[in-house]
């Protein structure tokens, strides 16, 4: 392995989305709190990028920043989000509305809270067409909605079209959310924020298969956000690991699983279930402690308090920078050369 002098992660040669130095802050009692800290990330055409980390690491805020759907109290204080040559952070809201749901779409974790309970599934899918293709006649909108429902594996789509969300199972509701996300146009980037977390394991696998199939058919970029490394192991081409608002490791999926370098990535891997585990382990029990309070971060490495490889020098007072350890494999750790996985992770889900 060789380290280089580059300072930001390389991605695909012609990215669909190019996030540069993104910084997001919330107001705090003692001043602004940085929840996304100078994140650089790219996703290429036809690429699935898995973004992993525990709750509170900034993954969802990163997704919402791309979509410009951040809470009103939050502020983007730096960076650019380039999509098809435009900086999504600076275009006017009407242009952003045109892009959102048409060229970029988002799917959220819990379909029951994203779907409107008082409208039928058909209403909610065709509403997207009304917004993005207003010239379509109602019967054509209905026809396209039913075709889309069929394409994403909803059985009896004409019947489902007239049903309300509460009449559907969690898996079908999530398929409806996918139909809503994709029907608006030629989606170039799909952001899926914990899209399978609320589903049972069998349905999870079916929905992940559906994502992979749709992504390949449409050659779209997919940003798949999850706290569960086993989900990205099954689907992603590249993986970015986020901790306390910063990216700490980025690599193609094989390199990451064969040669994880950041202690946090190792902790996530060691928390994966292995054959013989009984009962299934809690996901995060291999990592002691919790994500630090972002309003009161340590001066050096943010993982310091939880890291079994820490040393006072240099970890305590010097923030590690992202460093390229091999082609396309980046890590933010002073001691990555000394760290070897204690045992290889096995993914069984
Ligand atoms: S820099 Fe030090 S404390 Fe931080 S992850 Fe690496 S070894 Fe652990």
Boltz pocket constraint, residues with backbone or C-beta under 6 A from the ligand:
constraints:
  - pocket:
      binder: B
      contacts: [[A, 262], [A, 263], [A, 264], [A, 301], [A, 302], [A, 303], [A, 304], [A, 307], [A, 308], [A, 309], [A, 310], [A, 311], [A, 315], [A, 318], [A, 320], [A, 332], [A, 333], [A, 334], [A, 335], [A, 336]]
      max_distance: 6.0
